[in-house]
Amino acid sequence: MATLYLTLQGKGGVGKSYLTTAFAQWMLEQERSVACIDTDTLNPTLLQYAPLKATHLKLSQNHVIDPRALDTLVGIVAESPPDGQVIVDVGSNGFETLMAYEVENGVFALLQELGHRVVVQTVIAGGPDADETVKGTMALLVSTEVPLILWLNEHFGPLEINGQPIAEASFLHQAQERILGTVLLPARTKATFGKDIEEMLRQRLTFAEAIERFDLMPRTRIKRIRDELWAQLDALPLDGDEGECLARASA
């Protein structure tokens, strides 16, 4: 069965494209069959990473959103090979369109009936974006029934809501059977690790490309970031059947 990984979060600029490109790179390094799709109408970031060989699914024509364009995405997943991994970065400008499309058409259930899996990836950012990204995550949990991978991004500040750690939030405990796992993007020293990440993102380099091209200390730090992230992704229960994954996630 093919698996559709959708990155969804209504708030822009919180690391969606970073986590999607990282996840795709990890999948490719495992020699999996990967198809990357970017639906962002304004800034299709995935297209700028040559090794990902991403395609652009345009959701708008002449600045008018056309939800029927998502029919194409459903077809891509339905026609994917049994071991296919379809990784989609949905820009914040397409978030409401996709969610309305799902509610109207029941696409996630349809794909599951056809023998495919759907997994949503979302991100909660720390600092000033915490409240809005928490609300976006809660909306996803309410409006979908598929499992989630939750990314926690400390880059923008502490991961807190109302003075309490987000990891202790009641809504996450209530939804623990839906969450396959969490991936932490920890705060880094801005003058060293932070600058290295910024430069890698500015040049639209994969981890492998940055490690090959950067000078000794920057590439050493980038390799450390990659290895720590890969270790977290290795621990996610992605290959079992749905029941097994959810059981492990709630254990």
KOLFIPA-540116 format. One line per 4 residues: for each residue x, y, z of N, C-alpha, C. Coordinates in pm, 1 decimal. Atoms other than C-alpha are relative to their C-alpha. Layout:
<recs>
X Y Z X Y Z X Y Z | ...
</recs>
This chain:
<recs>
84.2 -119.2 0.0 0.0 0.0 0.0 87.7 124.2 0.0 | -71.3 -126.7 0.2 114.8 353.3 -70.1 -39.7 79.6 124.9 | 28.0 -85.8 -114.9 134.2 609.1 208.8 9.1 145.7 -43.3 | 2.4 -143.2 25.2 37.5 974.1 173.8 35.3 72.6 128.0
-40.1 -82.7 -113.1 221.9 1206.5 411.1 -30.2 145.6 -35.8 | 41.5 -137.7 25.5 56.2 1548.6 419.9 51.0 90.7 111.5 | -42.0 -98.4 -98.7 226.2 1839.9 595.9 -102.6 112.7 1.8 | 109.8 -95.3 -11.9 -52.4 2064.8 723.3 16.6 85.7 124.6
4.2 -95.3 -111.9 -53.0 2375.4 942.2 -43.9 132.9 -58.4 | 54.2 -123.8 54.9 -254.8 2689.4 886.7 90.0 120.7 15.8 | -91.2 -110.4 -24.2 19.3 2916.1 1021.9 122.4 -13.8 -89.4 | -117.0 2.6 85.9 292.2 3005.7 775.0 126.9 36.1 75.1
-128.3 -39.0 -55.2 662.7 3043.8 847.8 37.2 -64.9 130.4 | -30.0 68.0 -126.9 683.1 2787.3 1128.3 82.5 -127.2 -19.0 | -88.5 113.5 23.5 904.5 2524.6 962.5 -60.9 -115.3 -76.9 | 63.9 110.4 73.5 663.3 2318.8 749.0 88.6 -52.4 -112.7
-81.9 44.0 113.3 886.6 2313.7 442.4 129.2 -65.0 46.9 | -121.9 59.3 -54.5 1196.3 2241.4 652.7 -24.8 -143.3 43.0 | 25.5 135.0 -47.0 1037.5 1939.6 818.3 -35.1 -92.6 -116.6 | 38.1 83.4 113.9 894.3 1816.5 487.5 122.4 -40.2 -80.8
-121.4 32.9 75.0 1228.0 1837.3 306.0 87.1 -96.4 79.3 | -79.8 90.5 -82.5 1404.8 1670.7 598.9 -59.0 -141.0 -2.3 | 66.8 130.3 1.2 1147.0 1390.4 610.5 21.4 -70.3 -134.0 | -20.5 58.3 132.8 1178.2 1336.6 234.1 144.3 -47.9 -16.6
-140.1 41.4 8.9 1558.9 1325.9 256.3 24.6 -128.9 77.0 | -13.6 121.7 -81.7 1539.9 1067.0 534.1 -58.6 -120.4 -73.9 | 62.0 108.6 75.2 1301.7 855.9 326.0 87.8 -43.2 -117.7 | -83.5 31.2 115.9 1527.3 877.7 19.4 127.9 -71.8 40.8
-121.2 67.0 -45.4 1834.3 776.8 218.6 -26.5 -144.8 38.7 | 37.6 138.2 -27.3 1644.8 461.6 312.5 -32.5 -76.4 -128.4 | 23.1 58.7 132.6 1609.8 393.6 -61.2 -145.1 -41.4 -19.1 | 142.6 23.4 21.1 1233.6 411.0 -50.4 -45.8 68.4 -128.6
60.2 -62.3 117.0 1013.7 498.5 -345.3 -74.4 124.6 46.8 | 52.1 -126.3 -52.7 939.5 867.0 -282.2 -41.9 91.9 -114.3 | 46.3 -104.7 91.3 731.9 1121.1 -474.6 -32.1 122.6 83.8 | 20.8 -123.6 -74.8 747.5 1479.3 -344.8 -86.4 95.8 -81.2
93.0 -91.6 66.5 470.9 1726.2 -425.8 -12.9 125.9 84.2 | 17.7 -127.7 -68.2 447.4 2094.6 -339.1 -125.2 67.2 -54.7 | 123.7 -65.7 44.0 107.9 2265.6 -348.4 -1.2 148.4 32.6 | -3.1 -140.9 -38.8 220.5 2606.8 -222.2 -11.6 87.3 -124.6
22.8 -82.4 119.2 88.0 2864.5 -468.2 94.6 119.4 -7.4 | -84.4 -118.6 -2.3 326.8 3141.5 -358.9 148.9 -31.7 3.7 | -141.7 31.0 -16.9 655.2 2978.6 -259.6 20.0 -150.9 8.3 | -16.4 146.3 -0.3 688.1 2612.6 -365.6 144.6 -40.5 29.6
-138.1 20.1 -44.0 1003.5 2545.3 -162.9 56.9 -133.2 -45.8 | -52.9 131.6 33.3 1034.0 2173.1 -238.2 59.2 -4.7 -140.1 | -49.3 0.9 137.7 1086.9 2247.9 -606.6 144.4 46.3 -9.1 | -134.0 -58.1 3.6 1410.5 2427.5 -520.5 107.4 -94.2 53.1
-95.0 101.3 -45.2 1573.1 2113.2 -377.3 10.6 -106.0 -109.1 | -11.4 86.3 118.3 1695.8 1934.7 -690.5 -2.7 -149.2 32.7 | -0.2 145.3 -26.2 1764.2 1592.9 -528.1 -137.3 -56.9 33.2 | 132.3 51.3 -35.1 1400.4 1569.4 -417.8 -86.9 -25.9 -122.8
73.9 18.5 125.7 1275.0 1585.9 -778.9 -150.4 21.4 20.1 | 139.7 -27.1 -33.2 952.0 1741.9 -656.6 -77.1 52.0 -120.4 | 89.2 -55.7 100.6 655.2 1830.8 -873.9 -91.6 102.4 66.6 | 84.6 -107.6 -51.9 428.7 2133.5 -835.8 -144.8 -25.8 -39.9
142.9 14.8 24.5 56.6 2077.8 -802.0 -65.4 134.8 25.2 | 54.1 -135.1 -12.6 -99.2 2416.6 -870.7 -145.7 -4.3 45.1 | 136.1 -5.0 -53.2 -406.1 2483.4 -660.8 -78.1 120.5 -49.5 | 71.6 -119.3 45.6 -489.4 2811.6 -830.3 35.6 32.5 -144.4
-18.8 -52.1 134.1 -528.0 2956.6 -1176.4 -48.1 144.5 -0.1 | 33.8 -143.2 0.6 -520.7 3335.0 -1220.3 -45.2 47.4 138.8 | 21.7 -38.5 -139.4 -515.9 3370.0 -839.0 -133.7 -48.7 55.1 | 125.6 56.9 -49.4 -838.5 3169.4 -801.2 24.4 -146.1 36.0
-21.0 136.0 -46.6 -820.5 2851.1 -592.6 -97.4 -95.3 -69.3 | 82.3 102.7 64.3 -946.8 2543.9 -777.3 14.8 -130.1 78.2 | -13.4 121.8 -80.8 -1012.4 2259.9 -530.7 2.4 -127.4 -82.4 | -2.6 119.9 84.5 -1056.8 2018.4 -823.3 143.2 -41.2 -33.7
-139.7 37.6 23.0 -679.2 2031.5 -862.4 43.5 -109.8 96.7 | -34.2 104.4 -96.7 -668.4 1810.2 -554.2 -42.5 -138.2 -47.5 | 33.0 129.0 59.4 -835.3 1536.0 -760.5 126.0 -65.7 -55.5 | -125.1 51.6 55.8 -494.7 1500.7 -926.4 84.2 -66.0 108.1
-77.2 56.0 -111.0 -327.8 1441.8 -591.2 -54.6 -136.2 40.7 | 61.4 128.0 -35.8 -574.4 1166.1 -505.3 37.2 -106.8 -103.2 | -37.1 94.3 105.3 -502.1 1004.5 -841.2 144.4 -45.0 10.2 | -141.7 35.0 -14.6 -126.6 1016.2 -780.6 18.0 -105.1 108.9
-11.4 96.5 -109.4 -164.3 834.3 -449.4 -60.0 -133.7 -40.0 | 69.0 123.2 37.9 -411.0 581.3 -588.7 79.7 -82.2 -99.9 | -76.7 70.2 102.7 -173.9 496.1 -875.1 144.2 -27.0 41.3 | -136.5 20.1 -46.8 143.1 483.0 -664.0 29.3 -148.4 20.4
-35.7 139.6 -26.3 333.9 154.3 -627.2 -29.1 -36.1 144.8 | 36.1 41.4 -136.0 255.6 -50.6 -314.9 93.3 53.5 107.6 | -95.6 -49.8 -98.7 572.2 71.3 -143.9 22.5 150.3 -14.2 | -19.0 -141.7 27.0 527.3 432.9 -258.9 -24.8 87.9 121.4
15.6 -100.1 -104.5 567.3 726.4 -21.8 -24.0 133.9 -70.0 | 33.8 -127.7 62.4 389.7 1040.9 -144.6 4.9 107.2 108.1 | -23.9 -100.9 -103.0 515.2 1339.5 55.3 -42.0 135.6 -54.3 | 61.2 -122.7 51.2 314.6 1659.2 15.5 15.8 113.3 100.5
-8.1 -121.4 -80.8 392.8 2005.4 149.7 -114.7 91.3 -41.8 | 114.9 -85.8 27.8 68.2 2200.8 170.2 28.2 137.1 60.8 | -25.6 -134.1 -49.7 135.9 2572.6 198.6 -115.2 49.7 84.9 | 106.0 -54.7 -85.7 -56.1 2774.8 454.5 -114.6 56.9 -83.0
105.5 -53.9 85.3 -245.0 2929.8 162.1 -92.7 -108.6 -55.7 | 84.7 108.4 47.2 -381.3 2586.6 71.0 -62.1 -81.9 111.7 | 46.1 78.0 -114.3 -461.6 2464.6 422.7 -152.8 -10.3 4.3 | 146.2 1.4 -10.0 -827.9 2567.1 433.1 -63.4 -68.4 -119.8
53.5 63.9 120.0 -883.4 2452.7 75.2 4.7 -151.3 12.2 | -12.6 144.6 -11.4 -751.3 2104.1 143.1 -93.4 -55.6 106.9 | 86.5 50.6 -104.9 -942.7 2067.4 467.7 -145.7 1.8 -43.9 | 137.1 -4.5 51.2 -1267.1 2177.2 300.4 -22.5 -111.9 -101.8
6.7 106.7 100.1 -1195.1 1932.5 16.7 -15.6 -136.0 68.6 | 9.0 125.1 -74.6 -1144.4 1650.1 267.4 -138.0 -17.3 61.5 | 132.6 7.6 -62.1 -1467.4 1731.1 453.3 -106.4 -30.8 -104.1 | 101.8 17.6 103.7 -1667.4 1746.5 128.2 7.5 -136.0 -66.9
-17.6 120.2 82.0 -1518.7 1442.8 -43.8 38.0 -126.5 77.5 | -39.0 117.8 -77.2 -1403.9 1213.0 237.4 117.6 -72.7 -61.9 | -110.9 57.3 75.8 -1076.6 1158.9 54.5 85.6 -93.6 84.5 | -85.1 83.9 -83.3 -880.4 1018.1 347.5 -61.9 -138.7 16.3
68.7 128.7 -14.2 -1142.2 746.6 403.3 2.5 -76.8 -131.9 | -2.8 64.9 130.5 -1153.0 676.2 28.9 134.8 -67.0 -25.0 | -132.8 56.8 21.5 -777.3 624.8 10.0 23.2 -121.2 89.5 | -14.0 114.1 -89.9 -789.9 396.2 311.1 -80.1 -120.0 -49.9
80.0 108.6 57.5 -1067.8 193.0 148.4 71.7 -65.3 -117.4 | -76.3 52.6 113.8 -839.7 154.0 -154.2 129.0 -68.6 44.5 | -116.1 70.5 -52.2 -571.6 10.3 72.8 121.6 86.4 26.4 | -111.8 -91.0 -23.3 -353.6 319.1 118.2 -8.4 58.9 141.7
-4.4 -64.6 -131.2 -246.3 497.4 435.5 12.1 150.3 -17.6 | -12.0 -145.4 -3.1 -279.5 866.4 513.9 54.2 38.4 136.8 | -59.6 -49.9 -124.1 -58.0 1030.6 775.3 18.7 150.3 -14.8 | -17.3 -145.1 0.2 -69.2 1401.0 858.5 122.1 35.9 84.7
-108.6 -57.3 -77.6 244.9 1580.8 966.7 -34.4 145.9 29.1 | 25.4 -138.8 -35.6 201.7 1904.2 1155.9 106.6 47.0 96.8 | -103.9 -57.6 -84.4 416.4 2139.8 1359.3 -60.7 97.9 98.8 | 28.0 -101.8 -100.8 376.3 2331.3 1681.8 129.6 76.2 23.2
-118.6 -83.6 -17.1 619.1 2620.7 1703.8 -3.1 67.6 136.7 | -9.1 -68.0 -127.9 742.6 2777.7 2023.2 -6.7 150.6 -14.7 | -1.1 -146.0 2.1 745.2 3142.1 2119.6 -132.7 60.0 -40.9 | 123.0 -73.4 33.3 492.5 3384.5 1968.4 -95.6 -78.0 -89.4
86.7 78.0 89.6 358.8 3123.5 1723.6 -64.5 -119.5 70.2 | 48.6 118.4 -70.2 273.8 2868.3 1993.1 -152.2 -8.8 -1.2 | 145.6 3.6 -12.6 -90.8 2964.5 2041.9 -67.3 -34.2 -132.3 | 65.2 23.1 129.1 -180.4 2972.0 1672.4 28.1 -139.8 -53.4
-31.2 134.1 51.2 0.9 2648.8 1586.7 -64.8 -108.9 85.0 | 75.4 93.7 -83.8 -158.0 2472.4 1883.1 -144.5 -8.0 -49.3 | 137.4 -1.8 49.8 -500.9 2582.5 1756.3 -10.0 -74.2 -133.6 | 0.3 70.9 128.2 -410.9 2456.1 1407.2 8.9 -150.1 18.6
-13.4 143.1 -27.3 -306.4 2118.9 1548.9 -129.1 -56.6 58.2 | 127.2 45.5 -57.6 -623.9 2091.1 1754.2 -106.6 -11.5 -108.2 | 97.1 5.4 109.0 -828.3 2168.3 1442.5 20.4 -124.8 -84.7 | -28.7 121.1 76.8 -654.3 1884.9 1257.4 -49.2 -124.3 72.9
43.3 116.1 -77.4 -726.5 1641.9 1538.3 -151.6 -13.8 -0.8 | 145.9 2.8 -0.4 -1093.6 1739.2 1536.8 -55.4 -36.7 -137.1 | 58.3 13.5 134.0 -1147.9 1741.6 1160.2 48.3 -121.1 -77.5 | -47.2 120.6 67.6 -954.7 1425.9 1066.8 0.6 -116.5 98.4
-8.5 119.3 -84.0 -932.7 1070.3 1194.8 126.6 -79.7 -29.2 | -122.3 71.4 38.6 -591.4 978.2 1054.2 109.2 24.9 104.2 | -110.0 -21.6 -95.1 -270.3 939.4 1256.2 83.5 121.8 -35.9 | -81.9 -119.4 17.2 -39.6 1236.7 1304.7 143.9 -26.2 44.8
-136.2 -16.2 -50.2 332.3 1292.5 1332.6 10.7 145.7 43.5 | -4.3 -134.0 -55.8 381.9 1594.0 1557.5 144.3 47.1 11.6 | -131.7 -61.9 -9.1 688.9 1812.3 1508.5 -8.5 117.1 96.6 | -6.4 -107.0 -97.6 783.4 2047.2 1791.9 122.9 85.0 -29.9
-107.5 -87.0 47.8 991.9 2344.5 1678.0 33.1 106.5 105.2 | -44.3 -94.5 -102.6 1185.8 2528.3 1948.4 73.9 120.7 -57.4 | -82.4 -104.1 62.0 1359.0 2757.7 1699.6 -50.6 139.9 31.4 | 59.2 -131.9 -18.2 1116.8 3045.5 1764.1 -21.3 37.0 146.3
17.2 -29.7 -141.3 1107.9 3019.6 2142.6 -46.3 -122.4 77.3 | 40.3 112.9 -84.4 999.3 2799.8 2434.7 -132.1 -62.2 -45.9 | 121.4 72.2 36.8 737.9 2535.9 2365.2 -93.9 -1.3 120.3 | 90.0 -17.7 -113.8 483.0 2662.5 2614.9 -131.4 61.1 -47.7
130.1 -60.1 25.0 116.2 2750.8 2615.3 -63.6 29.3 136.2 | 54.2 -43.5 -128.4 -40.1 2947.5 2901.9 94.2 -32.6 115.4 | -99.9 21.5 -103.9 284.4 2907.0 3093.8 32.6 -143.7 29.1 | -24.4 142.4 -21.4 280.2 2526.7 3071.7 66.4 -61.3 -122.5
-62.2 66.1 114.9 495.6 2299.9 2855.0 -105.3 -59.6 -92.9 | 96.2 51.6 97.1 309.7 2209.7 2536.9 -9.6 -151.7 8.1 | 1.3 146.9 -8.6 410.7 1845.8 2582.4 -95.7 -50.7 107.0 | 91.1 40.1 -106.5 189.5 1840.6 2894.2 -144.0 44.0 -26.6
134.0 -50.0 31.5 -114.5 1993.7 2720.9 -101.2 -114.3 0.0 | 101.5 105.0 -13.3 -433.7 1800.9 2789.8 -46.4 -51.9 -135.2 | 51.8 45.5 129.4 -539.7 1791.4 2423.3 93.5 -102.5 -63.2 | -93.6 99.0 53.6 -222.4 1599.1 2334.6 -15.0 -134.3 71.4
21.8 124.6 -73.6 -281.2 1344.0 2609.1 -129.8 -67.1 -44.7 | 127.5 55.8 44.5 -640.2 1301.5 2494.4 11.1 -61.6 -139.3 | -14.7 47.8 137.8 -519.4 1240.7 2137.9 120.7 -91.7 -16.8 | -124.8 73.9 10.3 -219.8 1022.5 2220.3 -10.8 -124.5 -89.0
14.8 117.4 86.7 -365.6 722.2 2036.2 4.8 36.8 -147.4 | -6.0 -46.3 139.2 -368.9 934.4 1719.3 141.4 41.0 -41.6 | -132.2 -54.8 29.5 -9.0 1054.0 1745.6 101.7 -113.2 -9.2 | -97.7 106.6 21.4 240.8 811.4 1594.1 130.8 28.6 72.3
-123.1 -37.2 -68.2 527.9 1004.0 1748.5 23.4 148.8 -12.2 | -37.6 -140.5 6.3 682.5 1342.7 1809.3 145.6 11.2 -42.4 | -135.9 -28.4 45.2 993.8 1489.5 1651.0 35.1 140.3 47.3 | -40.4 -128.9 -54.8 1175.6 1770.1 1830.9 105.0 65.1 -89.3
-99.8 -85.0 63.7 1354.4 2045.2 1641.8 50.3 94.3 109.2 | -41.2 -73.6 -119.6 1554.2 2175.8 1938.9 58.7 136.2 -31.3 | -64.8 -130.1 12.2 1669.1 2530.6 1992.8 151.1 -21.0 -10.6 | -144.9 10.6 20.1 2028.7 2573.4 1874.2 64.9 136.2 25.7
-74.7 -123.8 -15.0 2297.2 2830.2 1943.8 -5.8 76.9 -131.4 | 26.3 -73.8 123.5 2210.1 3101.8 1692.8 127.1 34.0 -77.5 | -121.2 -45.4 67.8 2567.4 3211.5 1617.8 74.4 -111.7 -71.1 | -70.4 112.9 61.8 2684.4 2861.3 1520.1 -99.1 -91.1 -72.8
96.0 91.1 61.7 2423.8 2590.7 1458.6 -109.6 76.0 -75.2 | 107.3 -77.0 63.2 2156.7 2850.5 1383.1 41.5 58.4 -132.9 | -50.2 -56.7 124.9 2367.8 3025.0 1119.2 20.7 -107.8 -106.0 | -21.4 109.0 95.4 2457.9 2691.6 959.9 -131.7 -44.9 -62.5
130.9 40.5 51.1 2092.2 2592.2 929.9 -55.1 106.8 -94.2 | 49.1 -108.6 84.8 2000.5 2934.5 792.1 67.9 -0.3 -135.9 | -72.4 0.0 126.8 2270.8 2910.2 527.4 -40.5 -119.6 -85.2 | 44.9 117.7 73.3 2166.4 2558.0 431.2 -136.9 24.9 -62.5
133.6 -28.5 51.7 1806.6 2672.6 393.7 2.8 109.7 -106.4 | -9.3 -109.2 97.5 1902.3 2991.7 210.3 44.0 -51.8 -136.3 | -50.1 54.9 125.6 2092.0 2791.9 -51.2 -85.1 -115.7 -52.1 | 86.2 112.8 36.9 1817.3 2526.5 -63.8 84.6 -126.4 -22.3
-84.3 118.2 4.2 2070.0 2252.5 10.5 -60.1 -109.7 86.5 | 32.0 112.5 -86.6 1991.1 1907.0 139.2 110.6 -14.0 104.0 | -105.1 25.3 -99.1 2181.5 1785.8 443.1 124.8 -55.2 -67.2 | -114.9 61.0 66.0 2404.2 1573.9 219.4 79.5 102.2 -79.2
-68.8 -102.8 77.7 2483.4 1868.3 -7.9 75.2 96.7 90.7 | -65.7 -91.4 -92.4 2562.9 2095.4 287.0 123.4 -63.6 62.4 | -113.8 70.1 -59.1 2789.4 1835.3 445.1 114.1 -11.4 -101.1 | -102.6 9.9 104.0 2972.1 1800.3 114.1 65.8 135.0 -28.1
-49.3 -129.6 47.5 3010.9 2175.2 45.6 52.2 92.9 109.5 | -37.6 -94.2 -105.1 3047.5 2350.9 381.9 140.9 -27.5 50.5 | -130.1 16.4 -63.6 3376.8 2407.6 562.6 -10.3 -95.2 119.3 | -8.3 106.5 -100.1 3489.6 2173.1 839.5 -99.0 15.0 114.1
85.1 -11.0 -117.7 3308.2 2309.3 1146.4 -148.2 13.0 -34.8 | 142.1 -2.5 37.1 2980.4 2407.3 973.4 -52.1 -136.6 -43.8 | 50.3 130.2 44.5 2956.9 2067.7 805.1 -4.6 -100.1 115.0 | 4.6 86.7 -117.4 3038.2 1896.6 1136.2 -127.3 24.2 79.8
123.9 -32.3 -73.0 2750.4 2080.4 1302.9 -123.3 -45.3 -77.0 | 113.6 45.1 81.0 2512.5 2009.2 1013.0 -14.4 -151.6 8.4 | 5.9 146.0 -11.0 2603.1 1640.2 1029.8 -58.6 -41.4 134.7 | 55.2 31.1 -132.7 2524.6 1638.9 1401.0 -150.5 23.5 2.3
144.0 -27.9 7.1 2186.1 1802.4 1340.1 -71.4 -111.2 -75.8 | 63.3 105.7 80.7 2107.1 1549.7 1066.8 -5.6 -131.7 75.0 | -3.5 129.9 -66.3 2216.0 1248.0 1269.3 -97.8 -6.6 116.9 | 95.2 -2.1 -111.4 2011.5 1353.2 1573.6 -144.1 -4.1 -50.9
134.7 1.6 57.8 1706.8 1415.9 1354.0 -32.3 -136.9 -58.0 | 21.2 132.5 59.4 1748.1 1088.1 1166.4 -29.4 -103.6 109.0 | 23.6 94.6 -108.9 1761.9 901.7 1499.4 -144.8 7.8 48.3 | 140.1 -15.1 -39.8 1422.7 1045.8 1592.9 -93.4 -59.8 -104.6
85.1 53.3 106.5 1273.7 956.1 1254.9 9.1 -152.4 -6.2 | -16.0 146.2 -2.5 1417.4 603.2 1278.3 -90.5 -64.0 104.8 | 79.1 55.0 -110.5 1218.4 558.2 1600.1 -150.1 5.4 -25.7 | 143.2 -9.0 27.5 880.8 641.8 1441.5 -53.6 -133.2 -50.7
58.9 126.7 43.5 650.9 339.5 1394.5 -77.8 17.1 -129.5 | 64.9 -30.1 127.9 579.3 392.9 1025.3 -30.3 -121.9 -84.9 | 10.6 112.2 92.7 599.9 46.7 875.0 -95.3 -110.2 43.9 | 96.4 99.4 -42.5 358.1 -156.9 1084.0 -137.0 31.3 -55.6
135.7 -32.7 43.3 -12.0 -182.8 1010.9 -57.6 106.8 92.1 | 54.4 -114.6 -72.0 -237.3 94.5 1137.2 -27.1 -31.7 145.9 | 30.5 35.1 -137.3 -351.5 -86.2 1447.8 124.6 -14.1 83.5 | -125.2 17.4 -72.4 1.4 -180.8 1545.5 64.5 133.3 29.5
-61.1 -131.5 -18.4 127.1 174.5 1496.0 -67.6 75.5 112.2 | 73.0 -76.0 -100.6 -145.9 327.8 1708.2 17.1 -60.8 137.0 | -21.7 65.6 -128.0 -98.7 68.8 1980.2 135.0 36.7 58.2 | -133.8 -36.2 -44.4 272.1 143.6 1996.7 6.6 146.0 40.3
-4.1 -142.4 -30.0 209.2 516.9 1996.7 -65.0 29.9 134.7 | 71.6 -26.7 -124.8 -27.4 495.5 2292.7 54.8 -79.0 117.1 | -55.3 82.7 -107.3 183.7 250.0 2491.0 74.0 84.4 103.2
</recs>
